[in-house]
Amino acid sequence: AGLSCDTDYDFSNVTISCLSEYFAKAAEIAADVVANPAFDEKEIASEKKNIIAGQISRKDSIWLTSMDNFTRLYYIDAPYAWPVDGKQETVNNIKRDTIIEWHKFTYNASNILIVVSGNLDTKTVKDSLEKYFGSIGQGKKFDKPVFSAVMPDKVENIKGKFNQAFIVKGFAAPALKEKDFVTLKVIGNILGGRMTSRLFVELREKLGLAYEVSTVFPSRINQSFFAIYIGLDKKNIALTQKRIDEILKDFRSKEIDEQELKDTKSYIKGLYIMDRQTVMKRSYYFGWREVTGQGYEYDKKYLEEIDAVTPKDIYETANRIFGSPSLTAVLSNDRVKSGE
């Protein structure tokens, strides 16, 4: 079997994959991991060192450095402001007693969702899960924090150590259950994310301004952001900012062509279906949909909603999102000001 753990902003998960014939043993192992962790002092110390090393290595990535600065400027003190691994000082201050207390508070039957995918009969699944997970106490359901962030309307110039410059221009964006979420996902693929996208064609192919250019729109339970990011030579910062604004203005000025929208939908659906070809991935996405409050059935409905997006939806959403205040974080190794 293969066992792994993962943590993101809105959830954490323990995953175990095995042959169907070993399911009962796999359930026993998974339950033991979830319910009876040892939290060995040496392992905690070792893991803290690994996390801190990862935090330090983030500073060697211009993409991560730029995005970390952008998200802190946007979210400020909200829970999404920092990377999932937190800050070095907070990791250093974590003690074993704190971990045990958090585990007891969080890993209880009220917060645990079990997703099983594979060629298994219902009785085997039910009997194994009841046997190995049935003793976990009910506990209190975790209340996710509710917050809102206000996108500041400004350009922030950040001193960096990289020879390359990096721009992140972002707008406040909806959470995954809110209006405009699906339409904005389509917009993200029209503007960036592939070699035929508008930003890629205009900024890299035609003008040669970009080393890399795309968009990012995280799927979050609480308020998200939509951002355009571009790696470039610092001498092109002012021109690139101007062209990004022009591309967004043009995008907002008229409805998208039906063929471009159709091609974009086909691209999205193709990647979406390919990403769900294994039982492990299906389990992950079903669980993620449940944890985020959409329900596992929505994983299929999502494609129907993508199909239902119209040129008018694109036009109206683009004007709502891109007509609002924006935050631009410009990272370069000198204080190049916007417009210079």
URLIN-V969998 format. One record per residue. RES is the residue in one small letter. PSI is psi in radians with two decimals (none if undefined). D_CENTER is the distance of its C-alpha to the mean C-alpha in Angstrom with 2 decimals. Layout:
res-><RES RES>
psi-><PSI PSI>
d_center-><D_CENTER D_CENTER>
//
This chain:
res-><a g l s c d t d y d f s n v t i s c l s e y f a k a a e i a a d v v a n p a f d e k e i a s e k k n i i a g q i s r k d s i w l t s m d n f t r l y y i d a p y a w p v d g k q e t v n n i k r d t i i e w h k f t y n a s n i l i v v s g n l d t k t v k d s l e k y f g s i g q g k k f d k p v f s a v m p d k v e n i k g k f n q a f i v k g f a a p a l k e k d f v t l k v i g n i l g g r m t s r l f v e l r e k l g l a y e v s t v f p s r i n q s f f a i y i g l d k k n i a l t q k r i d e i l k d f r s k e i d e q e l k d t k s y i k g l y i m d r q t v m k r s y y f g w r e v t g q g y e y d k k y l e e i d a v t p k d i y e t a n r i f g s p s l t a v l s n d r v k s g e>
psi-><2.76 2.27 2.32 2.78 2.62 2.65 2.39 -3.07 -0.69 -0.01 2.92 2.73 2.65 2.21 2.35 2.29 2.46 3.00 2.59 -0.62 -0.31 0.28 -0.78 -0.75 -0.67 -0.69 -0.68 -0.78 -0.81 -0.74 -0.66 -0.71 -0.79 -0.76 -0.48 0.91 2.48 -0.60 0.95 2.37 -0.72 -0.68 -0.67 -0.79 -0.73 -0.73 -0.64 -0.70 -0.73 -0.74 -0.78 -0.67 -0.66 -0.68 -0.72 -0.70 -0.42 -0.57 -0.20 -0.05 2.10 -0.58 -0.88 -0.70 -0.76 -0.80 -0.66 -0.75 -0.72 -0.84 -0.62 -0.67 -0.58 -0.95 -0.37 -1.73 0.09 2.79 -0.44 0.05 -0.48 2.75 2.77 -0.62 0.00 -2.65 2.74 -0.73 -0.59 -0.65 -0.74 -0.56 -0.12 2.27 2.83 -0.74 -0.66 -0.73 -0.78 -0.76 -0.75 -0.70 -0.77 -0.67 -0.64 -0.79 1.25 3.02 -0.42 -0.36 -0.19 2.26 2.27 2.18 2.25 2.26 2.29 -3.09 1.36 2.59 2.65 -0.68 -0.75 -0.77 -0.87 -0.83 -0.76 -0.76 -0.68 -0.68 -0.79 -0.45 -0.17 -0.40 -0.10 2.25 2.75 -0.97 -3.00 2.40 2.34 2.20 2.02 2.46 2.47 2.26 2.88 2.56 2.58 2.09 2.03 2.47 1.52 2.91 2.14 2.07 2.21 2.24 2.24 3.00 0.01 2.57 -0.60 2.65 2.88 2.37 2.33 2.03 2.08 2.78 2.62 2.43 2.77 2.73 2.96 -0.22 0.11 2.89 2.53 -0.16 -0.94 -0.76 -0.69 -0.52 -0.70 -0.77 -0.70 -0.64 -0.47 -0.75 -0.65 3.13 -0.22 2.96 -0.22 0.07 2.75 -0.76 -0.73 -0.82 -0.82 -0.83 -0.55 -0.93 -0.84 -0.79 -0.27 0.58 -0.33 2.46 -0.71 2.56 2.35 -2.97 2.77 2.32 1.55 2.48 1.87 2.63 -0.71 -3.08 2.35 -2.87 2.70 2.16 2.54 2.29 2.58 2.29 2.33 3.01 2.43 -0.41 -0.29 0.15 -0.94 -0.79 -0.71 -0.74 -0.73 -0.77 -0.64 -0.80 -0.67 -0.69 -0.76 -0.67 -0.75 -0.70 -0.61 -0.23 -0.37 2.84 2.60 2.63 2.44 -0.67 -0.71 -0.69 -0.73 -0.78 -0.68 -0.76 -0.73 -0.69 -0.83 -0.83 -0.66 -0.84 -0.69 -0.82 -0.74 -0.57 -0.08 0.55 -0.29 2.74 -0.56 -0.79 -0.69 -0.74 -0.78 -0.89 -0.65 -0.78 -0.74 -0.73 -0.69 -0.81 -0.63 -0.03 0.10 -0.46 2.49 -0.47 -0.42 -0.36 -0.54 -0.63 -0.49 -0.74 -0.59 -0.67 -0.59 -0.80 -0.55 -0.19 2.29 2.86 -0.62 -0.72 -0.78 -0.83 -0.85 -0.74 -0.75 -0.71 -0.58 -0.81 -0.92 -0.10 0.01 2.98 2.60 2.64 2.21 2.12 2.10 2.00 2.16 2.92 0.16 2.92 1.19 2.16 2.57 2.24 -0.18 none>
d_center-><27.45 24.12 22.36 18.94 16.74 13.07 11.31 7.93 8.07 9.48 11.33 13.11 15.03 18.16 18.79 22.28 23.58 27.30 30.14 31.07 34.38 32.77 30.56 32.72 32.60 28.84 28.53 30.90 28.93 25.57 27.36 28.99 25.77 24.26 27.51 29.51 27.60 30.13 28.15 30.69 31.24 31.34 28.08 26.41 27.93 26.86 23.22 23.21 24.64 21.98 19.15 21.12 21.79 18.11 17.74 20.76 19.68 16.55 19.30 20.59 17.61 18.00 14.45 13.05 16.03 15.56 11.93 13.00 16.03 14.45 12.15 15.28 17.46 15.50 14.74 17.84 18.47 15.86 13.75 10.54 12.93 12.84 10.90 10.53 13.91 15.50 18.59 21.55 24.03 22.23 21.78 25.45 26.54 25.09 28.09 28.74 30.05 26.86 24.83 27.44 27.39 23.62 23.81 26.72 25.05 21.77 22.75 25.27 26.05 24.74 21.16 21.24 20.34 21.77 20.89 23.43 23.48 26.47 30.19 31.34 33.83 33.01 35.72 34.51 30.99 32.39 35.05 32.84 30.12 32.85 34.72 32.01 29.58 32.27 33.38 30.12 30.92 29.61 28.50 26.72 23.58 20.77 20.30 16.82 17.26 17.65 17.39 17.34 16.88 19.25 18.32 21.27 23.20 23.89 23.61 23.03 24.60 23.48 25.77 24.34 26.01 24.94 27.41 24.78 23.34 19.84 18.98 15.87 16.90 14.79 15.57 14.78 12.96 13.21 11.45 11.01 14.70 16.17 18.35 17.13 13.61 14.77 17.01 14.47 12.46 15.93 16.62 13.68 15.33 18.73 18.14 16.07 14.55 17.99 21.48 23.00 20.59 22.44 20.98 21.54 25.03 26.14 24.84 25.10 27.66 30.03 29.92 28.73 26.75 23.49 22.71 19.23 17.70 14.74 12.23 8.54 7.42 4.02 5.43 6.87 10.41 11.71 11.97 9.25 10.32 11.22 12.29 14.68 15.03 18.18 20.03 23.74 27.17 27.81 30.92 28.88 26.66 28.82 29.41 25.77 24.83 27.74 26.80 23.19 24.83 27.37 24.94 23.10 26.58 27.78 24.79 25.59 29.31 29.67 28.26 26.63 28.91 28.82 28.73 25.72 23.84 25.18 24.17 20.57 20.41 22.00 19.49 16.49 18.50 19.63 16.31 15.24 18.56 18.64 15.41 17.25 20.53 20.70 21.38 18.78 15.95 17.63 17.87 14.22 13.24 16.28 15.48 11.92 13.63 16.33 14.52 12.65 16.16 16.19 18.40 18.38 20.65 18.08 16.48 19.70 20.16 16.98 18.90 21.84 20.01 18.86 22.56 23.74 22.16 25.18 26.03 26.96 23.56 22.01 24.72 24.46 20.69 20.79 23.63 22.04 18.82 20.43 23.60 22.11 21.98 19.73 18.81 19.42 18.99 21.46 21.68 25.02 27.78 30.07 30.01 30.00 30.12 28.81 31.78 33.66>
//
